[in-house]
Amino acid sequence: MVTGVMDVTDGDFEAEVIGAQLPVLVEFTADWCPPCRQMGPVLKALASEEGDRLKVVQLDVDSNPRTTNAYKVLSMPTFMVFRGGEPVKSMVGARAKRRLLEELSDVL
């Protein structure tokens, strides 16, 4: 787990993501995925800088197949932004923090 970034599971996804007050950035990740690990510091920085406007969480695809399949996640890392319980944006692949912030600007 990355500091400031919460791990979510099939069991608490509804409460932590669907029911969240803030927009939520979910990283669908896996231990065996090098680009996912590379995103750790980026997500930590994002969580600390944007924590008042955005909740950042990670979901391990291997441990949580129900949620992974429900949102048809096929590649890691996949980032999805949920707002009001609905996925409003999806991005695939590692990216620099600046690019990630640019891509999130319309949902923050």
N, C-alpha and C positions, 0 to 999 in steps of 0.2 A: 504493500500500500504506500502511496505517495503522501507525504505530510500535507494536510490541508485538503486532500482529495479523499472523499469517502468511498469505500467499497460498497456496492449494492449487489443484491442477489435476486434470484427469481422470487424469493419469499418477501423481500421488502421493496421491490421495484415500484410497486403501486403506491406505497406510502411515501417513499423518498423522492420519486421522480414524478409520477403522474399527479400526486396530490401536493406537490411543492408550490409554494407561493411565488418563488422566483423562477425565471427561466433556468433550465438545468442542461448543462453540457454533459452528455454521457459518452465516455470512451469505452467502446467495446474492445477488449484487450485480451491478450493471452501471454502466459509466461514464456512461451517458446518464440515469441514474435519480437525480433530486434528493433524494428521501428516503433513498436509499442513502448519498449523500455526507454527508447530515446525520447519519447514524449513526456516521461516522468517529470523532469525539471521544468518543462514548458507548462504542464498542467499545474504544477505546484505554484509557479509564478503567477499564472492566471488566477488561480484560486485565491492567492493572497492579495492580488491587486484588484480583482473584480468581485470579491466575495460579497460585497453589499448589493451587487446587481445580478450576480450569476452564481449558481451552485454548480460545482464540478464534481462528478462522480465517475467511478470506473466499474465496469462489469466484466468479470472473467467469463469468456465465452465457453470455455471447457466445463466450468462448474455450473453454468446457468443456461442450459440449452433452450429452456422454454421461452425466455425473453429474447434470446438471440434469434431463434426461429420465428418468433412472433413479428419481429421487425426485419426479417429477411436479411440479416447481416451475414455476408459471405466473405468479406476481406477484413483483415486487421492491419492497423487500427481503423475502425469506423467511428466517426463522431456524429452524434445526433443531438440536436437541440430540441428540448421539449418545452412548450409553453402552454399553460392552461390544460395540461394533460395530453397534449397532442404533439407528435413530432412535426416541427416546422422547418427543419433544415437537416441535411445529411451531407457529410464530407468523408472521403476515404483517403487514407494515407497520412504519413507523418508530415508535419509542416512546422515552419518557424513560428515563434510566438507572434511576431508582427503580422504575418499572413493570417494566422488563426484569428487574431483580434479584428483584422479587416473583414474577414468572412463572417464574424459574429456581430459586426457593427449594426446590421439591420435587425437583429433580434434582441439586442440589449436595450 
